[in-house]
Amino acid sequence: MAEGSEKVPIARAGPEDVEQGLPPAYTAAVPPPGPGRLLKAGATVLIAGALLLLAGAIGAFYFWKATERQVYNVHYTMSINGKVQDGSMEIDAGNNLETFKTGSGSEEAVEVHDFQIGITGIRFAGGEKCYIKAQPKARVPEVDAMTKASLSSDLEDEIMPVRFDENSLIWVAADEPIKHNGFLSPKILELCGDLPIFWLRPTYPKDKQRERREMKRNKRQSESNFDAEHRAAAAEEVNTRSTPTQLTQDLGPQSNETRPMQQESDQTLNPDNPYNQLEGEGMAFDPMLDHLGVCCIECRRSYTQCQRICEPLLGYYPWPYNYQGCRTACRIIMPCSWWVARIMGVV
């Protein structure tokens, strides 16, 4: 019986090992773990994995709901010079962005409106440059499902009309690209990629500029004539009054009473805010919104606005053009009432 039992060698610590603090060369054998411990460890790993998957699914669901609420896309069709093209608009309320895409393939044009920094980025498929221009700053609010459905039905039911005036505003790229792009947002940098970025400056054809100068000259002349007639009428009215004392009594209190009212009305209208609620007259809009193509003041329905992005004509500038290689970028223009109410969140 003593011969059949397994003997385990027991290490004996020598004097040298004790002095150096070394462990024994041999230790007693440890029995292997039983199957119960392995089952418990496997069950623990499975439960932990299931909990992680459940937490990930819940997080993805809430993230998708939040993204779906803040970002939505609308597709529409438009006719440009007799050719029907597809377009899309994406409003990202979380990042204060609007993205417009026109055409497809080599004719695609992408326009990104960053309301946070007040800059628009434009890029054409196959182009060697990326363009930026200034735009108004704003805050894009979230849009509910009902507004999305209403907007989609308004835009997808018919071909959008296009406004493209040959004598309208033209955007010409600067001669040199920007040297520092630190002021641009990640979205515009992603749009431009490795392409050089050029500022766009507004210009008009030479003949259109002459018409604008004549209109301004006529306006100044009419204003000067009106002021002269107004002064003459005021002088005649003063001469018809009996005495200067009566004139002072008549005009003095009136001016004192009207001055606080005028100051109060000036305070109610913020000159830095292009949208002012006027009592009894609805909403007053800054005409620059219409001039810059942000929205349409007089429109009741949306339409597509196209603009020409051109390259500067270097060297000698022949009349009446100083640009070349124009390409077209289009985007949808909303009525100012809709744009302010839904996009700016002012009303």
JOGI-V408008 format. One record per residue. N is the residue number from 1. RES is the residue in one letter. PSI is psi in degrees with one decimal (NA if undefined). OMEGA is omega as a letter, one per 40 degrees, with the letter a starting at -180 (* if undefined). Layout:
n=N res=RES psi=PSI omega=OMEGA
n=N res=RES psi=PSI omega=OMEGA
//
This chain:
n=1 res=M psi=-37.2 omega=i
n=2 res=A psi=-31.8 omega=i
n=3 res=E psi=-33.5 omega=a
n=4 res=G psi=-20.8 omega=a
n=5 res=S psi=142.2 omega=a
n=6 res=E psi=134.6 omega=i
n=7 res=K psi=132.5 omega=i
n=8 res=V psi=122.6 omega=a
n=9 res=P psi=137.1 omega=i
n=10 res=I psi=125.5 omega=a
n=11 res=A psi=141.8 omega=i
n=12 res=R psi=127.6 omega=a
n=13 res=A psi=122.9 omega=i
n=14 res=G psi=175.8 omega=i
n=15 res=P psi=-38.3 omega=a
n=16 res=E psi=-40.6 omega=i
n=17 res=D psi=-37.1 omega=a
n=18 res=V psi=-41.1 omega=i
n=19 res=E psi=-40.5 omega=a
n=20 res=Q psi=-7.8 omega=a
n=21 res=G psi=31.1 omega=a
n=22 res=L psi=148.6 omega=i
n=23 res=P psi=162.7 omega=i
n=24 res=P psi=155.9 omega=a
n=25 res=A psi=-28.7 omega=a
n=26 res=Y psi=146.2 omega=i
n=27 res=T psi=170.3 omega=a
n=28 res=A psi=143.9 omega=a
n=29 res=A psi=136.2 omega=i
n=30 res=V psi=130.7 omega=a
n=31 res=P psi=144.3 omega=a
n=32 res=P psi=152.2 omega=a
n=33 res=P psi=149.3 omega=a
n=34 res=G psi=170.5 omega=a
n=35 res=P psi=-23.4 omega=i
n=36 res=G psi=-40.5 omega=i
n=37 res=R psi=-39.6 omega=i
n=38 res=L psi=-40.1 omega=i
n=39 res=L psi=-41.1 omega=i
n=40 res=K psi=-42.6 omega=i
n=41 res=A psi=-41.6 omega=i
n=42 res=G psi=-41.2 omega=i
n=43 res=A psi=-39.3 omega=i
n=44 res=T psi=-42.9 omega=i
n=45 res=V psi=-41.9 omega=i
n=46 res=L psi=-42.5 omega=i
n=47 res=I psi=-43.3 omega=i
n=48 res=A psi=-41.1 omega=i
n=49 res=G psi=-40.7 omega=i
n=50 res=A psi=-40.8 omega=i
n=51 res=L psi=-40.1 omega=i
n=52 res=L psi=-41.9 omega=i
n=53 res=L psi=-41.4 omega=i
n=54 res=L psi=-43.6 omega=i
n=55 res=A psi=-39.7 omega=i
n=56 res=G psi=-40.0 omega=i
n=57 res=A psi=-42.2 omega=i
n=58 res=I psi=-43.3 omega=i
n=59 res=G psi=-41.6 omega=i
n=60 res=A psi=-36.6 omega=i
n=61 res=F psi=-47.7 omega=a
n=62 res=Y psi=-37.0 omega=i
n=63 res=F psi=-40.6 omega=i
n=64 res=W psi=-39.4 omega=i
n=65 res=K psi=-41.9 omega=i
n=66 res=A psi=-41.0 omega=i
n=67 res=T psi=-40.1 omega=a
n=68 res=E psi=-29.0 omega=i
n=69 res=R psi=-33.7 omega=a
n=70 res=Q psi=-21.4 omega=a
n=71 res=V psi=130.8 omega=i
n=72 res=Y psi=151.7 omega=a
n=73 res=N psi=145.8 omega=i
n=74 res=V psi=129.3 omega=i
n=75 res=H psi=144.2 omega=a
n=76 res=Y psi=170.1 omega=i
n=77 res=T psi=151.1 omega=a
n=78 res=M psi=158.2 omega=a
n=79 res=S psi=115.0 omega=i
n=80 res=I psi=113.2 omega=a
n=81 res=N psi=41.0 omega=i
n=82 res=G psi=0.0 omega=a
n=83 res=K psi=123.4 omega=a
n=84 res=V psi=126.8 omega=i
n=85 res=Q psi=154.2 omega=i
n=86 res=D psi=147.0 omega=i
n=87 res=G psi=160.8 omega=i
n=88 res=S psi=151.8 omega=i
n=89 res=M psi=130.5 omega=i
n=90 res=E psi=125.8 omega=i
n=91 res=I psi=118.0 omega=i
n=92 res=D psi=96.9 omega=a
n=93 res=A psi=-30.6 omega=a
n=94 res=G psi=-33.0 omega=a
n=95 res=N psi=8.4 omega=i
n=96 res=N psi=49.0 omega=a
n=97 res=L psi=148.5 omega=i
n=98 res=E psi=135.2 omega=a
n=99 res=T psi=128.6 omega=i
n=100 res=F psi=134.7 omega=i
n=101 res=K psi=135.5 omega=a
n=102 res=T psi=135.5 omega=i
n=103 res=G psi=-171.3 omega=a
n=104 res=S psi=160.9 omega=i
n=105 res=G psi=-133.5 omega=a
n=106 res=S psi=-12.9 omega=a
n=107 res=E psi=10.0 omega=a
n=108 res=E psi=137.8 omega=i
n=109 res=A psi=131.8 omega=a
n=110 res=V psi=131.1 omega=a
n=111 res=E psi=121.6 omega=a
n=112 res=V psi=125.3 omega=i
n=113 res=H psi=112.8 omega=i
n=114 res=D psi=101.4 omega=a
n=115 res=F psi=-14.1 omega=a
n=116 res=Q psi=-43.9 omega=a
n=117 res=I psi=-8.6 omega=i
n=118 res=G psi=42.9 omega=a
n=119 res=I psi=140.6 omega=i
n=120 res=T psi=133.7 omega=i
n=121 res=G psi=137.5 omega=a
n=122 res=I psi=134.6 omega=i
n=123 res=R psi=139.7 omega=i
n=124 res=F psi=145.0 omega=i
n=125 res=A psi=132.6 omega=a
n=126 res=G psi=1.0 omega=a
n=127 res=G psi=160.7 omega=a
n=128 res=E psi=3.8 omega=a
n=129 res=K psi=158.9 omega=i
n=130 res=C psi=143.7 omega=a
n=131 res=Y psi=147.5 omega=i
n=132 res=I psi=153.0 omega=i
n=133 res=K psi=160.9 omega=a
n=134 res=A psi=152.1 omega=i
n=135 res=Q psi=164.8 omega=i
n=136 res=P psi=145.3 omega=i
n=137 res=K psi=148.8 omega=a
n=138 res=A psi=179.6 omega=i
n=139 res=R psi=120.9 omega=a
n=140 res=V psi=114.0 omega=a
n=141 res=P psi=169.9 omega=i
n=142 res=E psi=148.6 omega=a
n=143 res=V psi=128.8 omega=a
n=144 res=D psi=172.8 omega=a
n=145 res=A psi=-35.0 omega=a
n=146 res=M psi=-41.8 omega=i
n=147 res=T psi=-38.4 omega=i
n=148 res=K psi=-46.2 omega=a
n=149 res=A psi=-40.5 omega=i
n=150 res=S psi=-43.3 omega=i
n=151 res=L psi=-42.1 omega=i
n=152 res=S psi=-42.4 omega=a
n=153 res=S psi=-34.5 omega=i
n=154 res=D psi=-32.9 omega=a
n=155 res=L psi=-26.9 omega=a
n=156 res=E psi=-6.1 omega=a
n=157 res=D psi=-22.4 omega=a
n=158 res=E psi=167.6 omega=i
n=159 res=I psi=126.9 omega=a
n=160 res=M psi=134.2 omega=i
n=161 res=P psi=148.9 omega=a
n=162 res=V psi=134.1 omega=i
n=163 res=R psi=119.1 omega=a
n=164 res=F psi=101.1 omega=a
n=165 res=D psi=124.9 omega=a
n=166 res=E psi=-26.7 omega=a
n=167 res=N psi=11.6 omega=a
n=168 res=S psi=-171.1 omega=a
n=169 res=L psi=137.1 omega=i
n=170 res=I psi=138.6 omega=a
n=171 res=W psi=121.5 omega=a
n=172 res=V psi=134.0 omega=a
n=173 res=A psi=151.7 omega=i
n=174 res=A psi=163.8 omega=a
n=175 res=D psi=-32.0 omega=a
n=176 res=E psi=145.9 omega=i
n=177 res=P psi=165.4 omega=i
n=178 res=I psi=149.9 omega=a
n=179 res=K psi=-29.8 omega=a
n=180 res=H psi=130.1 omega=a
n=181 res=N psi=20.4 omega=a
n=182 res=G psi=-20.3 omega=a
n=183 res=F psi=-7.3 omega=a
n=184 res=L psi=153.1 omega=a
n=185 res=S psi=161.0 omega=i
n=186 res=P psi=-33.1 omega=a
n=187 res=K psi=-43.9 omega=i
n=188 res=I psi=-37.2 omega=i
n=189 res=L psi=-37.9 omega=i
n=190 res=E psi=-38.2 omega=i
n=191 res=L psi=-45.2 omega=a
n=192 res=C psi=-30.4 omega=a
n=193 res=G psi=-130.1 omega=a
n=194 res=D psi=3.7 omega=a
n=195 res=L psi=148.3 omega=i
n=196 res=P psi=145.8 omega=a
n=197 res=I psi=130.5 omega=a
n=198 res=F psi=139.6 omega=i
n=199 res=W psi=146.2 omega=i
n=200 res=L psi=136.2 omega=i
n=201 res=R psi=138.6 omega=a
n=202 res=P psi=144.6 omega=i
n=203 res=T psi=162.1 omega=i
n=204 res=Y psi=154.1 omega=i
n=205 res=P psi=153.4 omega=a
n=206 res=K psi=-42.2 omega=a
n=207 res=D psi=-35.0 omega=i
n=208 res=K psi=-35.7 omega=i
n=209 res=Q psi=-37.9 omega=i
n=210 res=R psi=-41.6 omega=i
n=211 res=E psi=-40.2 omega=i
n=212 res=R psi=-40.0 omega=i
n=213 res=R psi=-40.1 omega=i
n=214 res=E psi=-39.2 omega=i
n=215 res=M psi=-42.3 omega=i
n=216 res=K psi=-39.8 omega=i
n=217 res=R psi=-44.4 omega=i
n=218 res=N psi=-36.8 omega=i
n=219 res=K psi=-42.9 omega=i
n=220 res=R psi=-40.3 omega=i
n=221 res=Q psi=-42.5 omega=i
n=222 res=S psi=-38.3 omega=i
n=223 res=E psi=-40.1 omega=i
n=224 res=S psi=-39.6 omega=i
n=225 res=N psi=-39.6 omega=i
n=226 res=F psi=-41.1 omega=i
n=227 res=D psi=-39.8 omega=i
n=228 res=A psi=-44.1 omega=i
n=229 res=E psi=-38.3 omega=i
n=230 res=H psi=-42.3 omega=i
n=231 res=R psi=-39.3 omega=i
n=232 res=A psi=-41.8 omega=i
n=233 res=A psi=-38.2 omega=i
n=234 res=A psi=-40.1 omega=i
n=235 res=A psi=-40.2 omega=i
n=236 res=E psi=-37.8 omega=i
n=237 res=E psi=-37.5 omega=i
n=238 res=V psi=-39.6 omega=a
n=239 res=N psi=-28.0 omega=a
n=240 res=T psi=-13.6 omega=a
n=241 res=R psi=156.5 omega=a
n=242 res=S psi=-58.7 omega=a
n=243 res=T psi=154.0 omega=i
n=244 res=P psi=-29.7 omega=i
n=245 res=T psi=-42.7 omega=i
n=246 res=Q psi=-36.7 omega=i
n=247 res=L psi=-41.3 omega=i
n=248 res=T psi=-38.6 omega=i
n=249 res=Q psi=-34.5 omega=a
n=250 res=D psi=-40.0 omega=a
n=251 res=L psi=-25.9 omega=a
n=252 res=G psi=-57.5 omega=a
n=253 res=P psi=-34.7 omega=a
n=254 res=Q psi=-42.8 omega=i
n=255 res=S psi=-36.4 omega=i
n=256 res=N psi=-31.9 omega=a
n=257 res=E psi=-34.9 omega=a
n=258 res=T psi=-22.6 omega=a
n=259 res=R psi=-46.8 omega=i
n=260 res=P psi=-36.2 omega=i
n=261 res=M psi=-40.2 omega=i
n=262 res=Q psi=-41.3 omega=i
n=263 res=Q psi=-38.5 omega=i
n=264 res=E psi=-41.1 omega=i
n=265 res=S psi=-34.9 omega=i
n=266 res=D psi=-33.5 omega=i
n=267 res=Q psi=-29.7 omega=a
n=268 res=T psi=-23.7 omega=i
n=269 res=L psi=111.3 omega=i
n=270 res=N psi=117.7 omega=a
n=271 res=P psi=-22.0 omega=i
n=272 res=D psi=-11.3 omega=a
n=273 res=N psi=115.4 omega=a
n=274 res=P psi=-1.8 omega=a
n=275 res=Y psi=115.2 omega=a
n=276 res=N psi=128.0 omega=i
n=277 res=Q psi=115.0 omega=i
n=278 res=L psi=130.1 omega=a
n=279 res=E psi=125.9 omega=i
n=280 res=G psi=-5.4 omega=a
n=281 res=E psi=5.8 omega=i
n=282 res=G psi=-139.9 omega=a
n=283 res=M psi=131.4 omega=i
n=284 res=A psi=131.0 omega=a
n=285 res=F psi=148.0 omega=i
n=286 res=D psi=127.3 omega=i
n=287 res=P psi=-21.1 omega=i
n=288 res=M psi=-26.8 omega=i
n=289 res=L psi=-41.9 omega=i
n=290 res=D psi=-38.9 omega=a
n=291 res=H psi=-40.7 omega=a
n=292 res=L psi=-5.6 omega=i
n=293 res=G psi=17.9 omega=i
n=294 res=V psi=-45.5 omega=i
n=295 res=C psi=174.3 omega=a
n=296 res=C psi=122.2 omega=a
n=297 res=I psi=-44.7 omega=a
n=298 res=E psi=-5.8 omega=a
n=299 res=C psi=149.2 omega=i
n=300 res=R psi=-13.6 omega=i
n=301 res=R psi=160.7 omega=a
n=302 res=S psi=157.7 omega=i
n=303 res=Y psi=170.7 omega=a
n=304 res=T psi=128.1 omega=a
n=305 res=Q psi=127.6 omega=i
n=306 res=C psi=141.7 omega=i
n=307 res=Q psi=153.2 omega=a
n=308 res=R psi=129.0 omega=i
n=309 res=I psi=117.9 omega=a
n=310 res=C psi=161.8 omega=i
n=311 res=E psi=146.0 omega=i
n=312 res=P psi=144.6 omega=i
n=313 res=L psi=100.0 omega=a
n=314 res=L psi=159.3 omega=i
n=315 res=G psi=-138.0 omega=a
n=316 res=Y psi=132.0 omega=a
n=317 res=Y psi=100.2 omega=i
n=318 res=P psi=149.4 omega=i
n=319 res=W psi=142.8 omega=e
n=320 res=P psi=13.5 omega=a
n=321 res=Y psi=148.4 omega=i
n=322 res=N psi=32.1 omega=a
n=323 res=Y psi=166.4 omega=a
n=324 res=Q psi=171.8 omega=i
n=325 res=G psi=47.5 omega=a
n=326 res=C psi=141.4 omega=i
n=327 res=R psi=160.3 omega=a
n=328 res=T psi=133.5 omega=i
n=329 res=A psi=128.8 omega=a
n=330 res=C psi=151.0 omega=i
n=331 res=R psi=164.0 omega=a
n=332 res=I psi=139.9 omega=i
n=333 res=I psi=122.9 omega=i
n=334 res=M psi=157.4 omega=i
n=335 res=P psi=144.4 omega=a
n=336 res=C psi=-33.2 omega=i
n=337 res=S psi=-43.9 omega=i
n=338 res=W psi=-43.6 omega=a
n=339 res=W psi=-43.6 omega=a
n=340 res=V psi=-41.5 omega=a
n=341 res=A psi=-40.6 omega=a
n=342 res=R psi=-36.7 omega=a
n=343 res=I psi=-50.0 omega=a
n=344 res=M psi=-26.7 omega=a
n=345 res=G psi=25.2 omega=a
n=346 res=V psi=-39.0 omega=a
n=347 res=V psi=NA omega=*
//
